[in-house]
Every structure is written in structure tokens, then in C-alpha cells.
Amino acid sequence: MARVTTHREGYEMEFQQNVDKLTQLKLTGMLEDYRLGHGDPAVEALSFDQRFGRAIDSQVHHTELRRFQNLQRKAKLKQREACVEGIDYTASRGLNRSLMGSLNACSWVDKANNIVITGPTGTGKSYLACALGNQCLRRGLSVLYLRLPRILEAIMVARADGSLSALRLSYAKPRVLIVDDFGLSATTHQESADLLEVIEDRYDSGSLIMSSQVPYVDWLNYIDDPTVADAILDRVMHRAHRIELRGESMRKLYNSVREDV
């Protein structure tokens, strides 16, 4: 005599079939919501439209989170946890809340504008650059973080092995390129020309965030060729928001606070 499938068994069988289909379609967000709601009286009491809306919202959230994580992985930020909410405005560092508020909206990227951050060692230039970079990632904008010494080193290697065109394309592609540690040492004629090419490839099509412990007025002294120096500064500063940090090292300040606790 054939065994009769109970209502509960049929319910569970249908549930597993739906799970398998959602898994096959790679709808991970909807699958997670479906599993969490399975057997929950409060969820099962909702209307079809309400439950379907929950599933859609879950899928949208999952897709946006995966996109952010993928963008963040490719960005290679020096400080991945840096965020605009963590910026310290209490210390006297020259930060303008109004300017930072407008930069947080990321409209400067749509206009292909740049940001130049200068200040003494330890004043938080890299953190600020990474925080603004993370804010761009939240808006779905691609970002790439690099220190200038590594850029110049990579170009030298790429020129030798014939991959220079591909490397320059990788620098031109992101919506925002963060160039950290400009001016740690003076550039040679070739390095200056290489930096100009990186900047030129992005002019009018992408944005830069550049940080330096060298005051902007002294940048010319760190670029070997005066003609190239003028070209670099013209392209960087033509549409740039300038942030000049000042004060003592934030590292020393935080260390002092921890020691006093």
C-alpha cells in the first residue's frame, strides 16, 4: 500500500524545492530571507506582497553589500576601516566641517574634481584620504589606493617587461585614484614625466585624491623638470578642493590619551 504524504511533509518538500531553485539562481539575499521566515508565524502571517517585498529588499541589500565588498577589495585602501563618521573634528587640525560635508556627498567625483590633502606627519592625511575613498565606495564608485613611491616603482618595472600600457590603463580606469605620500623624496626627470602621464590619463575623466606632508607651495621643489612640474600642478589644482591639516601628530595625541586613562 502506497504511503500517503502528509501535509507537513509536502510543505517541507516544497520549501526545499524553493531553496534549491533560489540557490541555483544565486539569489542569496532572497534565499536568506526565505530561510529565516520559514516556520516563523509572524512572517507567515504577512500578505504575499509583504513577504515578497521583504525578499526583494533582502536581495537588494545583499547585492549592494557584495558590490561594496568587491569594490573595497579592489581599492586596496591602506586603512580599510577609515570612514567619514570617524573623522576627529575635536582637535585643532584645520578641518572645515562645511567642506567635508559637501565632499561626503561625492558630487566632486561626478565633476572630475580632485582633493589635495597636505599636513605634517601624523596629522591624519592617509586616514582622511581613505575615509573619503570609502565614502566613494559606498556610493558605488570605483577607487584605487596607491603610494606614489609604489606607482613609480611599478612603472619602472612595467617599462622593462613591456606591460606599461596595461599598467597605465589600470591607473586610469578607477573613478577615484588615491595617490598617497607625494613628496617623500624629489622625483627624477623620468619619474616626473611618468607621474604627469598618470595624471594626464585621468584629466577630465576621473578624480584624484593626493596627500603630501609637503606644503602645496613647495611642490615645485620636488619635481625635477619645471615644465613638467607646471603641467602636473595645473592639472591637479585646476579643479581641486584643498585640505590643509595642521597641529600636532594625531598618533601622539591618541597615545597620550590612552596613557592617561
N, C-alpha and C positions, 0 to 999 in steps of 0.2 A: 504494500500500500504506500502510495506516494506521500511524502511528508509535506504538510501544509506550512508555507512560510508565514510566520506571524507578522502582525502589523509592525512591531518593533524591529524585527529582522529586516523587513522591507525598507523601513525608514533608514536603518543603518547602512543597508546596501546602497540605497540611493545617495546617501551622504558620501560614502566612499567613492562612488562613481563621479560625483561632482568634484570631489577633491582631486581625483585622478585627472579630470579634464582641465581643471584650473592649473594643475601642475604642468600638464602638457602644454598649455597655452602660456606658461610662465607668468601668470597673473598673480605674483607672490603677495601683493598687498590685499587683493580680494580674497585669496586663499587664507591668509592670516585672519582676516575679519570673519570669514565663514567658519573657520575652526573655533574661534573664540566665542562666536554666537551660538554654536551648536549645543543644544540642550539647555541654553540659558532662557528661562521663562520670560525674563524682561525683554530680551531681544526677540524671541519668538512671538511676543505679543504685539510687536510693531507691525505696521502695514507693509505690504510688498514694496511700495515706493520708498518708505523709510529705510527698510533693510537694504534695498538696492542702492539708495543714496549713501548709506554707511559704507558699503562695499566699494563704491566708486571713490569716495573720499579716501579710504584706506589705500586704494591703488594709486591715486594721485600723490598721496604723501610718500608712499614707498618709492615711486618713480622719481620724485623730486629729491628724495634723500639719496638714492643711488646716483643720480646725476651729480649732486653736490659732492659726494664721496669720490666719484670718478674725477671730477674737476680738481678737487683738492689733492688727490694723489698725483695728478699730472703737474700741479702747480709747484710742488716741491718747496713749499714755504719753509723758511728757516724756523719759524715759530708757528706751528700749525694751530695752536690753541689761542693765538692772539686774536682779539676781537675788539670792535669799537666800543662795546659795553665795558671793556676792561681798561680803557684809557684813563690814566690818572690826571684829573684836572686840578687836584688839590695843591700840588707843588707848583711853584712859580717857574714854569718852563716855557712860557710864551705861546701856549696853545690857545687858539681862538675858538670858542665853542660854536659861534655862528658859522665860521668857515668849516669846521669839522662837521657840523650838522648838514651843510649843503653837500659836502664831499660824500657823506654817508649815503646819500641818495643815488650816487654813482652816475648822475647825468653827465658828469665831466667825461666819462668814457664814451658816451654817445657823440660827444663833440670832439673826440680825439684830442682832448686836453691832457696835460701832464701834471704831475705833482713832484716838486723838488723839496726834499727834507734835508736840512742841514742842522748841525749842532755838535757840541763837543762829545767826546767818547762817553758812552754810558747814559746819555740823556734819553734813550728810547727810540732812536731813529728806526732801527730794524723792526722793533715791535710795532711801531706805528705803521710802517710800510706793510708789514704782514697783516695787521688788523684791517687796513684798507683793502688789501688783497683778498682777505677772507670775506669782506663785505661784498666785493665784486662777485666772488664765487657764489654767495648766497643769492645773488641776482641772476645766476646762470651764465656769468661771463667768464671766459677762459683767462687764466692767469699763469704766468711763469716767473718764478723767483730765481735769480742768479746773482752771485757776487761778481763784480767786474773783473777781478783777477782770474776767476774761472772762465769767464767769457773769452778773455784774451788768450788764455792758455788753450782752450778748446779750439779757437780759430787757428792758432798756430799748428796744432796737431792736424786739424782738418785740411789745412792748406797742403800739408805734407802728404796726406794719404788720399787726396782727391775728393774729399767729401764736403768741401767748403760750401758749395751751393745748397746742399741739403741742410747743413747746419744753419746757414743764414735764413733759410725758409722756416726752420723751427723757431727762430727768434722773432720772425716777422708775423707768424701765424696767431699767437695769443692776442686777445683783445687788450690785455694789460701785461706789460713786461716790467718786472721789478729789477732794477739794477742797483744792488747794494754795494756799499764800500767804495764809491768812486773817490779817487784822490789819495788812496793809501800810499801810492808812490807815483812819481811822474811817469807818463807814458812815452814810449819811443815814437818815432815818426810812423812806423808801420802800425803800432798799436793804436795811435791816434786815428789813422786812416781807417783801421778796422772798426773802431768804435763809431766813427762817422757813418760807415756803411750800415751798421746795425740800426742806428738811429734813422738814417735816410730811408731804409726799407720800411719803416713804420710811420713815416711822416704822413699825416693826413688820413691814415688808415687804422692806427692803433694808438694806445696811450702808454706813457712811461711813468713809473714811479722811480725816481732816483734819490738815493740818500748818500750823504757825504759828511765827514767831520770837517771838511774844508769849507770855510765861508764862501758863498757864491762869488763874491768879488775877487777871490783868489783862484778861481778855477782856471783861468788862463795860464797861470804859472805851472799847472800840472799837465798841460797838453803841449807836446813838443813843437808842433807846427802852428804858428799864429793864425795862418789862413784857415787851417782845419779847425782850430780852436774857435774861431769866429763862427764857422759853419755849424759846429756842434752846439754852441751856446744859443745861436739864433734859432735852431730847430727845436731845442729843448725848452727854451724860455719864452718862445713866441706866444704860446698859449699855456702857460704854466701857473699853477697855484703854488705859492711858496710858503713853506712852513719852516720857521727858524726857531729851533729849540734852544733853550738856554738853561742855565742853572747847573747845580752840581749833579754828579752821577746818580742816576736812579738806583743803580746797584748798591752804591754806598749808603744811600738813604734807606733802602729796604733792609739792608744788612744791619744798619743801626737800629731800626725799629724792632727787628727780631731779637737783637741783643738786649734791648731794653725791656722786652716782655718777660 
